[in-house]
Amino acid sequence: MEGISCITRWEQVSSTAPAYNEGRLLYTEDVNAAVRGAKRAGFEEIYVVDGHGAGGPFSFNSYLKDRLEPGAHYVFGHRWGCFVDPLRGGECAVVLVGAHARAGVADGVLCHTMSSEAWYHASLNGVPIGEVGFAAGIAGSFGAPVVFVSGDQAVCREARDLIGPNLVCAQVKVGVTRYSAVCLPPADAHRLIEEGVYASLAREPHEMPLPYIPPSPLTLRVELTSPDRVKDYVGRVGIEVVGPREVEGRGRTFHELWDRFWHH
């Protein structure tokens, strides 16, 4: 939700805050615009995963159900980055709606990496990585490219640096600080997202970005916010505690690495 048009505050993305209802509506309508774009591009099998951990019963369950765009399958309740069933079938393309910049980016609206309460910084083979990189790595493990990203200027920049110039981005806001932005009104953002998704998916496959497949072997190093967070990773296969608040995971493919790190 952090990369959705007009969202700039934690209160808009946290289920216990009054402003969450506004955030849910903005989130749902940005996603609906993406579904319309995919349908216009001729896609008949569309899976939409609610990937926002809002807290409590609303974690991965934030869309307003009675407002969802028809013509797609909606996945609720599955942890972020863990629903890969459609990817296993091959011939997929991935769009990321409402993406945000990785932790520590000055102009990244609500920037963080996975959990602002638990994760401070992450790097893959020594290179900083955020959630766009995680999503692209998971998709790339199954041969699927990320072809579209919507969010603020910072995440569009981050995504293009990682995926390449063929990536289509819909920049719906420009961060001023972590908690303020110059935003498009929702109607304009919806048009930009729908047109961008359509353009990204209507191309020939050879015109799309290549799947993101970082070279193996892979090492994901995470610096946690405090030493007590380390206990969550003790005893996991392929995970090693390497410092008072640092852990490392290793794998041959990014999905294997991710599954060890997060799925459990």
ROKE-276290 format. One record per residue (C-alpha): residue number from 1; residue in three letters; x, y, z. Coordinates in steps of 0.001 Angstrom, whole numbers. Last residue first. Layout:
ROKE-276290
+-----+-----+---------+---------+---------+
|   i |  aa |       u |       v |       w |
+-----+-----+---------+---------+---------+
| NUM | ALA |       X |       Y |       Z |
...
+-----+-----+---------+---------+---------+
//
This chain:
ROKE-276290
+-----+-----+---------+---------+---------+
|   i |  aa |       u |       v |       w |
+-----+-----+---------+---------+---------+
| 264 | HIS |    8654 |  -20388 |    7448 |
| 263 | HIS |    8162 |  -18508 |    4175 |
| 262 | TRP |   10669 |  -15781 |    4993 |
| 261 | PHE |   14303 |  -16763 |    4886 |
| 260 | ARG |   14314 |  -20348 |    3697 |
| 259 | ASP |   11669 |  -19670 |    1067 |
| 258 | TRP |   13548 |  -16572 |     -52 |
| 257 | LEU |   16770 |  -18495 |    -640 |
| 256 | GLU |   14988 |  -21190 |   -2614 |
| 255 | HIS |   13108 |  -18491 |   -4525 |
| 254 | PHE |   16354 |  -16660 |   -5252 |
| 253 | THR |   17949 |  -19745 |   -6728 |
| 252 | ARG |   20991 |  -21617 |   -5450 |
| 251 | GLY |   20571 |  -20594 |   -1812 |
| 250 | ARG |   22188 |  -18873 |    1139 |
| 249 | GLY |   20792 |  -16896 |    4069 |
| 248 | GLU |   22672 |  -14480 |    6280 |
| 247 | VAL |   21807 |  -12955 |    9640 |
| 246 | GLU |   22834 |   -9749 |   11383 |
| 245 | ARG |   21817 |   -8351 |   14774 |
| 244 | PRO |   24668 |   -9434 |   17063 |
| 243 | GLY |   26540 |  -10784 |   14040 |
| 242 | VAL |   26718 |  -13678 |   11585 |
| 241 | VAL |   23635 |  -15734 |   12513 |
| 240 | GLU |   23320 |  -18325 |    9768 |
| 239 | ILE |   20339 |  -19357 |    7655 |
| 238 | GLY |   20464 |  -22318 |    5233 |
| 237 | VAL |   18127 |  -24446 |    7333 |
| 236 | ARG |   16509 |  -22392 |   10089 |
| 235 | GLY |   17775 |  -23038 |   13604 |
| 234 | VAL |   17951 |  -19414 |   14768 |
| 233 | TYR |   16045 |  -17064 |   12470 |
| 232 | ASP |   13413 |  -15584 |   14798 |
| 231 | LYS |   16011 |  -15418 |   17595 |
| 230 | VAL |   17861 |  -12673 |   15718 |
| 229 | ARG |   15122 |  -10097 |   16430 |
| 228 | ASP |   16375 |   -9681 |   20005 |
| 227 | PRO |   19575 |   -8098 |   18662 |
| 226 | SER |   17780 |   -5003 |   17300 |
| 225 | THR |   16772 |   -3459 |   13947 |
| 224 | LEU |   17947 |   -6391 |   11861 |
| 223 | GLU |   20726 |   -6296 |    9281 |
| 222 | VAL |   19869 |   -8831 |    6609 |
| 221 | ARG |   22361 |  -10603 |    4339 |
| 220 | LEU |   21064 |  -12538 |    1348 |
| 219 | THR |   23730 |  -14730 |    -213 |
| 218 | LEU |   23241 |  -16272 |   -3640 |
| 217 | PRO |   25313 |  -18864 |   -5461 |
| 216 | SER |   24263 |  -18143 |   -8178 |
| 215 | PRO |   24053 |  -15127 |  -10488 |
| 214 | PRO |   20986 |  -12877 |  -10127 |
| 213 | ILE |   18043 |  -13881 |  -12350 |
| 212 | TYR |   15752 |  -10919 |  -13114 |
| 211 | PRO |   13570 |  -12064 |  -16000 |
| 210 | LEU |   14308 |  -10124 |  -19185 |
| 209 | PRO |   12367 |   -6943 |  -19780 |
| 208 | MET |    9627 |   -7095 |  -22418 |
| 207 | GLU |   10184 |   -6466 |  -26117 |
| 206 | HIS |   10986 |  -10118 |  -26841 |
| 205 | PRO |    7603 |  -11102 |  -25394 |
| 204 | GLU |    5714 |   -8925 |  -27905 |
| 203 | ARG |    4134 |   -5923 |  -26273 |
| 202 | ALA |     539 |   -5682 |  -25038 |
| 201 | LEU |    1616 |   -6422 |  -21462 |
| 200 | SER |    3677 |   -3308 |  -20677 |
| 199 | ALA |    1427 |    -976 |  -22669 |
| 198 | TYR |   -1727 |   -2240 |  -20939 |
| 197 | VAL |     -90 |   -2009 |  -17524 |
| 196 | GLY |    1014 |    1539 |  -18250 |
| 195 | GLU |   -2349 |    2641 |  -19611 |
| 194 | GLU |   -4169 |    1284 |  -16570 |
| 193 | ILE |   -1619 |    2735 |  -14152 |
| 192 | LEU |   -1617 |    6212 |  -15720 |
| 191 | ARG |   -5427 |    6311 |  -15918 |
| 190 | HIS |   -5699 |    5241 |  -12279 |
| 189 | ALA |   -3142 |    7836 |  -11179 |
| 188 | ASP |   -5107 |   10592 |  -12913 |
| 187 | ALA |   -8324 |    9533 |  -11158 |
| 186 | PRO |   -6506 |    9166 |   -7829 |
| 185 | PRO |   -5105 |   12708 |   -7783 |
| 184 | LEU |   -1391 |   12738 |   -8617 |
| 183 | CYS |     792 |   13278 |   -5577 |
| 182 | VAL |    3584 |   15619 |   -4446 |
| 181 | ALA |    4872 |   13773 |   -1410 |
| 180 | SER |    5243 |   13772 |    2346 |
| 179 | TYR |    6188 |   11223 |    5009 |
| 178 | ARG |    9616 |   10011 |    3905 |
| 177 | THR |   10348 |   13504 |    2616 |
| 176 | VAL |    9496 |   15273 |    -636 |
| 175 | GLY |    8586 |   12041 |   -2403 |
| 174 | VAL |    7228 |   12291 |   -5925 |
| 173 | LYS |    3891 |   10630 |   -6623 |
| 172 | VAL |    2033 |    8402 |   -9113 |
| 171 | GLN |    5027 |    7396 |  -11235 |
| 170 | ALA |    3723 |    4639 |  -13493 |
| 169 | CYS |    6699 |    2596 |  -14658 |
| 168 | VAL |    7232 |     420 |  -17736 |
| 167 | LEU |   10419 |   -1672 |  -17575 |
| 166 | ASN |   12289 |   -1742 |  -20874 |
| 165 | PRO |   15025 |     470 |  -19375 |
| 164 | GLY |   16366 |   -2256 |  -17074 |
| 163 | ILE |   15350 |   -4481 |  -14181 |
| 162 | LEU |   17540 |   -3242 |  -11321 |
| 161 | ASP |   18174 |     390 |  -12223 |
| 160 | ARG |   14636 |     608 |  -13587 |
| 159 | ALA |   13210 |    -649 |  -10280 |
| 158 | GLU |   15200 |    1754 |   -8129 |
| 157 | ARG |   14235 |    4745 |  -10255 |
| 156 | CYS |   10573 |    3759 |  -10222 |
| 155 | VAL |   10884 |    3203 |   -6459 |
| 154 | ALA |   12213 |    6721 |   -5916 |
| 153 | GLN |    9702 |    8436 |   -8201 |
| 152 | ASP |    6781 |    7015 |   -6264 |
| 151 | GLY |    4775 |    3904 |   -7030 |
| 150 | SER |    3759 |    1772 |   -9979 |
| 149 | VAL |    5881 |   -1008 |  -11477 |
| 148 | PHE |    5489 |   -2887 |  -14771 |
| 147 | VAL |    7188 |   -5718 |  -16671 |
| 146 | VAL |    8531 |   -7980 |  -13905 |
| 145 | PRO |    9794 |  -10958 |  -15876 |
| 144 | ALA |    8867 |  -14619 |  -15299 |
| 143 | GLY |   11399 |  -17440 |  -15683 |
| 142 | PHE |   10379 |  -19249 |  -12496 |
| 141 | SER |   13315 |  -18003 |  -10414 |
| 140 | GLY |   12780 |  -14658 |  -12142 |
| 139 | ALA |    9462 |  -14200 |  -10350 |
| 138 | ILE |   11090 |  -14656 |   -6929 |
| 137 | GLY |   13998 |  -12397 |   -7892 |
| 136 | ALA |   11688 |   -9682 |   -9246 |
| 135 | ALA |    9614 |   -9733 |   -6062 |
| 134 | PHE |   12731 |   -9546 |   -3878 |
| 133 | GLY |   14239 |   -6799 |   -6013 |
| 132 | VAL |   11050 |   -4758 |   -5791 |
| 131 | GLU |   11115 |   -5431 |   -2042 |
| 130 | GLY |   14510 |   -3885 |   -1523 |
| 129 | ILE |   18115 |   -4737 |   -2330 |
| 128 | PRO |   21517 |   -3303 |   -1451 |
| 127 | VAL |   24391 |   -5126 |   -3245 |
| 126 | GLY |   26739 |   -7408 |   -1266 |
| 125 | ASN |   25581 |  -10664 |   -2840 |
| 124 | LEU |   22022 |   -9585 |   -2056 |
| 123 | SER |   21786 |   -6852 |     573 |
| 122 | ALA |   19225 |   -6000 |    3251 |
| 121 | HIS |   18887 |   -3135 |    5734 |
| 120 | TYR |   16998 |   -2300 |    8954 |
| 119 | TRP |   14554 |   -5188 |    9213 |
| 118 | ALA |   12354 |   -5748 |   12307 |
| 117 | GLU |   10044 |   -2766 |   12888 |
| 116 | SER |   10183 |   -1349 |    9355 |
| 115 | SER |    9334 |   -4818 |    8103 |
| 114 | MET |    9964 |   -5898 |    4509 |
| 113 | THR |   12485 |   -3225 |    3518 |
| 112 | HIS |   11439 |     328 |    4273 |
| 111 | CYS |   10461 |    3545 |    2471 |
| 110 | LEU |    7301 |    5315 |    3629 |
| 109 | VAL |    7721 |    7678 |     643 |
| 108 | GLY |   11238 |    7209 |    -738 |
| 107 | ASP |   12944 |   10574 |   -1201 |
| 106 | ALA |   15814 |    9887 |    1236 |
| 105 | VAL |   16148 |    6169 |     482 |
| 104 | GLY |   17099 |    4401 |    3733 |
| 103 | ALA |   15027 |    1255 |    3406 |
| 102 | ARG |   14011 |     144 |     -78 |
| 101 | ALA |   11599 |    2132 |   -2212 |
| 100 | HIS |    7883 |    1407 |   -2434 |
|  99 | ALA |    5612 |    -600 |   -4737 |
|  98 | GLY |    1920 |     220 |   -5091 |
|  97 | VAL |    1199 |   -2047 |   -8050 |
|  96 | LEU |    3822 |   -4577 |   -9146 |
|  95 | VAL |    3152 |   -6271 |  -12490 |
|  94 | VAL |    4360 |   -9798 |  -13239 |
|  93 | ALA |    4449 |  -11676 |  -16537 |
|  92 | CYS |    3755 |  -15382 |  -16813 |
|  91 | GLU |    4523 |  -18019 |  -19449 |
|  90 | GLY |    5307 |  -20725 |  -16879 |
|  89 | GLY |    2984 |  -22928 |  -14829 |
|  88 | ARG |    5076 |  -22566 |  -11675 |
|  87 | LEU |    4458 |  -18823 |  -11744 |
|  86 | PRO |     724 |  -19359 |  -11222 |
|  85 | ASP |    1437 |  -21257 |   -7950 |
|  84 | VAL |    3888 |  -18697 |   -6551 |
|  83 | PHE |    2076 |  -17346 |   -3489 |
|  82 | CYS |    4905 |  -16738 |    -974 |
|  81 | GLY |    6112 |  -13217 |   -1762 |
|  80 | TRP |    4015 |  -11560 |     924 |
|  79 | ARG |    2147 |  -13990 |    3151 |
|  78 | HIS |   -1086 |  -15513 |    1825 |
|  77 | GLY |   -4362 |  -14311 |    3381 |
|  76 | PHE |   -6125 |  -13238 |     217 |
|  75 | VAL |   -5668 |  -14122 |   -3461 |
|  74 | TYR |   -7953 |  -12484 |   -6018 |
|  73 | HIS |   -8719 |  -14149 |   -9368 |
|  72 | ALA |   -9510 |  -11694 |  -12166 |
|  71 | GLY |  -12384 |  -10749 |  -14508 |
|  70 | PRO |  -14321 |   -8402 |  -12274 |
|  69 | GLU |  -12693 |   -5280 |  -10743 |
|  68 | LEU |  -12948 |   -5301 |   -6954 |
|  67 | ARG |  -15335 |   -2852 |   -5288 |
|  66 | ASP |  -17346 |   -5302 |   -3172 |
|  65 | LYS |  -14162 |   -6850 |   -1796 |
|  64 | LEU |  -12527 |   -3694 |    -493 |
|  63 | TYR |   -8919 |   -4887 |    -639 |
|  62 | SER |   -7064 |   -5174 |    2666 |
|  61 | ASN |   -6675 |   -8907 |    3302 |
|  60 | PHE |   -2948 |   -9598 |    3238 |
|  59 | SER |   -3007 |   -8630 |    6925 |
|  58 | PHE |   -6507 |   -7340 |    7672 |
|  57 | PRO |   -7263 |   -9874 |   10412 |
|  56 | GLY |   -4456 |   -8447 |   12556 |
|  55 | GLY |   -2003 |   -6081 |   10887 |
|  54 | ALA |   -1855 |   -4262 |    7545 |
|  53 | GLY |     532 |   -6759 |    5948 |
|  52 | HIS |       4 |   -5792 |    2316 |
|  51 | GLY |     436 |   -8323 |    -473 |
|  50 | ASP |   -3115 |   -8805 |   -1706 |
|  49 | VAL |   -2314 |  -11044 |   -4663 |
|  48 | VAL |   -4069 |  -10457 |   -7978 |
|  47 | TYR |   -4089 |  -13372 |  -10410 |
|  46 | ILE |   -5100 |  -12754 |  -14031 |
|  45 | GLU |   -5951 |  -15478 |  -16529 |
|  44 | GLU |   -7702 |  -13855 |  -19506 |
|  43 | PHE |   -4962 |  -11490 |  -20636 |
|  42 | GLY |   -5868 |   -9630 |  -23826 |
|  41 | ALA |   -4017 |   -6355 |  -23264 |
|  40 | ARG |   -7341 |   -4709 |  -22356 |
|  39 | LYS |   -7723 |   -7279 |  -19574 |
|  38 | ALA |   -4285 |   -6434 |  -18193 |
|  37 | GLY |   -5059 |   -2709 |  -18220 |
|  36 | ARG |   -8370 |   -3237 |  -16447 |
|  35 | VAL |   -6587 |   -5314 |  -13803 |
|  34 | ALA |   -4067 |   -2514 |  -13254 |
|  33 | ALA |   -6840 |      33 |  -12776 |
|  32 | ASN |   -8505 |   -2258 |  -10244 |
|  31 | VAL |   -5230 |   -2365 |   -8300 |
|  30 | ASP |   -5159 |    1428 |   -8043 |
|  29 | GLU |   -8829 |    1346 |   -6973 |
|  28 | THR |   -8276 |   -1169 |   -4187 |
|  27 | TYR |   -5301 |     645 |   -2671 |
|  26 | LEU |   -7037 |    4047 |   -2656 |
|  25 | LEU |  -10078 |    2493 |    -982 |
|  24 | ARG |   -7982 |     651 |    1585 |
|  23 | GLY |   -5998 |    3804 |    2359 |
|  22 | GLU |   -9160 |    5762 |    3170 |
|  21 | ASN |  -10290 |    2979 |    5490 |
|  20 | TYR |   -6845 |    2954 |    7097 |
|  19 | ALA |   -7207 |    6608 |    8163 |
|  18 | PRO |   -8891 |    5519 |   11410 |
|  17 | ALA |   -5774 |    3562 |   12495 |
|  16 | THR |   -5820 |     -78 |   13678 |
|  15 | SER |   -5484 |   -1531 |   10167 |
|  14 | SER |   -2240 |     297 |    9402 |
|  13 | VAL |   -1759 |    1551 |    5815 |
|  12 | GLN |   -3242 |    5051 |    6012 |
|  11 | GLU |   -1880 |    5614 |    9532 |
|  10 | TRP |    1629 |    4934 |    8237 |
|   9 | ARG |    1364 |    8162 |    6260 |
|   8 | THR |    1998 |    9202 |    2633 |
|   7 | ILE |    -707 |    7515 |     550 |
|   6 | CYS |   -2011 |    9779 |   -2244 |
|   5 | SER |   -1382 |    7218 |   -5041 |
|   4 | ILE |    -329 |    3800 |   -3797 |
|   3 | GLY |    3340 |    3101 |   -3109 |
|   2 | GLU |    2914 |    2383 |     601 |
|   1 | MET |       0 |       0 |       0 |
+-----+-----+---------+---------+---------+
//
